[in-house]
Amino acid sequence: MKAIIIGAGRGIRLMPTTANTPKCFAEVKGRRILDWALAAFRANGLDDIVFIGGYQIDRVREAYPEFTFRHNADWENNNILASLFHAEDQMDEGFVCAYSDILFTPDAVACALAHPAAAVLVIDTEWLAHYAGRSQHPSDDAEKVTVANGRITRIERCTPEAETHGEYTGVAKFTADAVARLREHYHRCREQFADQQFREAKAFEKAYLIHLFQHMIEAGEVFAHADIPGGYREIDTQEDFELAQQNWPSP
């Protein structure tokens, strides 16, 4: 099973930190965000790393020549879902994916791998705690989930806080069987919604991963949840970056 890191975007809200470097190169507690992710993957035996880059991809190539790279050259005009599928040829044996702008612990990867389900999203059940002090990225922006009987029933930002079980961390596992279904839905939706609005996205190319996930859930696909109580932070803004420096534990 491979690890796929989705890191094509610039992270304009993390300026000036990302003025000349990829977002995942920002250092928290003396370690790049990317290196925190690598430590979590490698602690779980995932050493085959695929990096989907765009902005400043050559900086990542130079620093991490051991990666398999896929280039999202149109990163300014698409979004995370389209970016992930630049690595479609690397998915066959199953994969664990992660956003490149998140901090997560080895436990997040371990619980995804240990879960018997084919498609598993890692959910932070203490999600509201890390929205304290986040005026630039309020909880309305969280990729919130509801669950029932071990399954995710909804994954949408507009979910009311009172109904929310937790926040999707950006870490997910797909076995080979789940990959086949993910591909099927992606390509069907890409054809059906080409140049059209897809859920909240104005065009399919601008869709987030959760847009496809919710579409699949409504079509009857099963997504399980592996819960972690904390052990996760998103670095979306300069404010997030400063809060992580204060609150993320040192290595």
For each residue, the residues with C-beta under 8 A, 3 or more apart:
1: 46 48 93 94 95 96 113 173
2: 46 48 49 50 68 90 91 93 94 95 96
3: 41 46 48 49 50 95 96 97 98
4: 50 52 84 87 90 91 95 96 97 98
5: 24 34 37 49 50 51 52 97 98 99 100
6: 52 80 83 84 97 98 99 100
7: 22 23 24 34 51 52 53 54 60 99 100 101
8: 52 53 54 55 57 72 75 83 86
9: 23 54 55 75 80 83
10: 18 23 54 55 56 75 76
11: 14 15 17 18 22 23 55 101 236
12: 15 18
13: 136 137 236 237 238
14: 11 17 18 23 26 101 235 236 237 238 240 241
15: 11 12 18 19 238
16: 19 238
17: 11 14 21 23 26 238 241
18: 10 11 12 14 15 21 22 23 26 55
19: 15 16
20: 56
21: 17 18 25 26 56 59
22: 7 11 18 25 34 53 55 56 57 59 60 100
23: 7 9 10 11 14 17 18 26 33 55 100 101 235
24: 5 7 32 33 34 37 60 100 101
25: 21 22 32 33 34 56 59 60 63
26: 14 17 18 21 23 32 33 235 241
27: 30 31 32 33
28: 31 32 33 36 103 235 241 244 245 248
29: 245 248 249 250 251
30: 27 250 251
31: 27 28 35 36 39 251
32: 24 25 26 27 28 35 36
33: 23 24 25 26 27 28 36 37 100 101 102 103 235
34: 5 7 22 24 25 37 38 60 64 100
35: 31 32 38 39
36: 28 31 32 33 39 40 103 104 251
37: 5 24 33 34 40 41 98 100 102 104
38: 34 35 41 42 49
39: 31 35 36 42 43 106 251
40: 36 37 43 44 104 105 106 108 109
41: 3 37 38 44 46 47 49 96 98 109
42: 38 39 45 46 47
43: 39 40 106 109 110
44: 40 41 106 109 110 113
45: 42
46: 1 2 3 41 42 49 96 109
47: 41 42
48: 1 2 3 68
49: 2 3 5 38 41 46 64 66 67 68
50: 2 3 4 5 67 68 69 70 87 90 95
51: 5 7 60 64 67 68 69 70 100
52: 4 5 6 7 8 69 70 71 72 83 84 86 87
53: 7 8 22 56 57 60 61 69 70 71 72
54: 7 8 9 10 57 71 72 73 74 75 76 83
55: 8 9 10 11 18 22 23 75
56: 10 20 21 22 25 53 59 60
57: 8 22 53 54 60 61 69 71
58: 61 62
59: 21 22 25 56 62 63
60: 7 22 24 25 34 51 53 56 57 63 64 67 69
61: 53 57 58 64 65 67 69
62: 58 59 65
63: 25 59 60
64: 34 49 51 60 61 67
65: 61 62
66: 49
67: 49 50 51 60 61 64
68: 2 48 49 50 51 90
69: 50 51 52 53 57 60 61
70: 50 51 52 53 86 87 90
71: 52 53 54 57 86
72: 8 52 53 54 75 78 82 83 86
73: 54
74: 54 77 78 82
75: 8 9 10 54 55 72 78 83
76: 10 54
77: 74 205
78: 72 74 75 82 83 205 206
79: 82 83 201 205 206 207 208
80: 6 9 83 84 99 207 208 209
81: 84 85 186 207 208 209 211 212
82: 72 74 78 79 85 86 204 205 207
83: 6 8 9 52 54 72 75 78 79 80 86
84: 4 6 52 80 81 87 97 209
85: 81 82 88 186
86: 8 52 70 71 72 82 83
87: 4 50 52 70 84 90 91
88: 85 91 183
89: 92
90: 2 4 50 68 70 87 95
91: 2 4 87 88 94 95 174 179 182 183
92: 89 176 179
93: 1 2 176
94: 1 2 91 173 174 175 176 178 179
95: 1 2 3 4 50 90 91 173 174 179
96: 1 2 3 4 41 46 109 112 113 171 172 173 174
97: 3 4 5 6 84 170 171 172 174
98: 3 4 5 6 37 41 102 104 170 171 172
99: 5 6 7 80 102 170 234
100: 5 6 7 22 23 24 33 34 37 51
101: 7 11 14 23 24 33 234 235 236
102: 33 37 98 99 169 170 171 232 233 234 235
103: 28 33 36 232 233 234 235 244 248
104: 36 37 40 98 108 109 122 169 170 171 231 232
105: 40 108 228 231 232
106: 39 40 43 44 109 110
107: 110 111 228 231
108: 40 104 105 111 112 122 169 171 228 231 232
109: 40 41 43 44 46 96 104 106 112 113 122 171
110: 43 44 106 107 113 114
111: 107 108 114 115 122 226 227 228
112: 96 108 109 115 120 122 171 172 173 226
113: 1 44 96 109 110 173
114: 110 111 226
115: 111 112 120 173 224 226
116:
117: 120 222 223 224
118: 174 175 177 178 222
119: 172 173 174 175 178 181 182 221 222 223 224
120: 112 115 117 172 173 223 224 225 226
121: 145 152 155 168 169 171 172 213 223 224 225 226
122: 104 108 109 111 112 168 169 171 172 225 226 227 228 232
123: 145 147 152 165 166 167 168 169 225 226 227 228
124: 127 130 166 167 169 227 228 229 230 231 232
125: 165 166 227 228 229
126: 129 130 166 229 230
127: 124 130 131 139 142 144 164 166 167
128: 131 132 139 161
129: 126 132 230
130: 124 126 127 134 230 232 233 234 243 247
131: 127 128 134 137 138 139 142
132: 128 129
133: 239 243
134: 130 131 137 138 139 237 239 240 243
135: 138 239
136: 13 236 237 238 239 240
137: 13 131 134 141 234 236 237 239 240
138: 131 134 135 141
139: 127 128 131 134 142 161
140: 157
141: 137 138 157 236
142: 127 131 139 157 164 167
143: 155 156 157 167 168 170 208 210
144: 127 155 156 157 159 161 164 166 167 168
145: 121 123 152 153 154 155 159 164 165 166 167 168 225
146: 152 153 154 159 163 164 165
147: 123 150 151 152 153 165 225
148: 151 153
149:
150: 147 224 225
151: 147 148 222 223 224 225
152: 121 123 145 146 147 155 213 217 223 224 225
153: 145 146 147 148 217
154: 145 146 159 214 217
155: 121 143 144 145 152 159 168 210 213 214 217 223
156: 143 144 159 210 214
157: 140 141 142 143 144 200 210
158:
159: 144 145 146 154 155 156 163 164
160: 163 164
161: 128 139 144 164
162:
163: 146 159 160
164: 127 142 144 145 146 159 160 161 167
165: 123 125 145 146 147 225
166: 123 124 125 126 127 144 145 225 227
167: 123 124 127 142 143 144 145 164 232
168: 121 122 123 143 144 145 155 172 210
169: 102 104 108 121 122 123 124 228 232
170: 97 98 99 102 104 143 234
171: 96 97 98 102 104 108 109 112 121 122 232
172: 96 97 98 112 119 120 121 122 168 209
173: 1 94 95 96 112 113 115 119 120 226
174: 91 94 95 96 97 118 119 178 179 182
175: 94 118 119 178 179
176: 92 93 94 179 180
177: 118 180 181
178: 94 118 119 174 175 181 182
179: 91 92 94 95 174 175 176 182 183
180: 176 177 183 184
181: 119 177 178 184 185 216 221
182: 91 119 174 178 179 185 186 212 216
183: 88 91 179 180 186 187
184: 180 181 187 188
185: 181 182 188 189 212 215 216 219 221
186: 81 85 182 183 189 190 212
187: 183 184 190 191
188: 184 185 191 192
189: 185 186 192 193 198 204 212 215
190: 186 187 193 194 204
191: 187 188 194
192: 188 189 196
193: 189 190 196 197 198 203 204
194: 190 191 204
195: 203 204
196: 192 193 203 204
197: 193 201 202 203
198: 189 193 201 203 204 206 207 211 215
199: 207 211 214 215
200: 157 211
201: 79 197 198 204 206 207 208 211
202: 197 206
203: 193 195 196 197 198 206 207
204: 82 189 190 193 194 195 196 198 201 207
205: 77 78 79 82
206: 78 79 198 201 202 203
207: 79 80 81 82 198 199 201 203 204 211 212
208: 79 80 81 143 201 211
209: 80 81 84 172 212 213
210: 143 155 156 157 168 213 214
211: 81 198 199 200 201 207 208 214 215
212: 81 182 185 186 189 207 209 215 216
213: 121 152 155 209 210 216 217 223
214: 154 155 156 199 210 211 217 218
215: 185 189 198 199 211 212 218 219
216: 181 182 185 212 213 219 221 223
217: 152 153 154 155 213 214 220 221 223
218: 214 215
219: 185 215 216
220: 217
221: 119 181 185 216 217
222: 117 118 119 151
223: 117 119 120 121 151 152 155 213 216 217
224: 115 117 119 120 121 150 151 152
225: 120 121 122 123 145 147 150 151 152 165 166
226: 111 112 114 115 120 121 122 123 173
227: 111 122 123 124 125 166
228: 105 107 108 111 122 123 124 125 169 231 232
229: 124 125 126
230: 124 126 129 130
231: 104 105 107 108 124 228
232: 102 103 104 105 108 122 124 130 167 169 171 228
233: 102 103 130 240 243 244 247 248
234: 99 101 102 103 130 137 170 240
235: 14 23 26 28 33 101 102 103 240 241 244
236: 11 13 14 101 136 137 141 240
237: 13 14 134 136 137 240 241
238: 13 14 15 16 17 136 241 242
239: 133 134 135 136 137 242 243
240: 14 134 136 137 233 234 235 236 237 243 244
241: 14 17 26 28 235 237 238 244 245
242: 238 239 245 246
243: 130 133 134 233 239 240 246 247
244: 28 103 233 235 240 241 247 248
245: 28 29 241 242 248
246: 242 243
247: 130 233 243 244
248: 28 29 103 233 244 245
249: 29
250: 29 30
251: 29 30 31 36 39
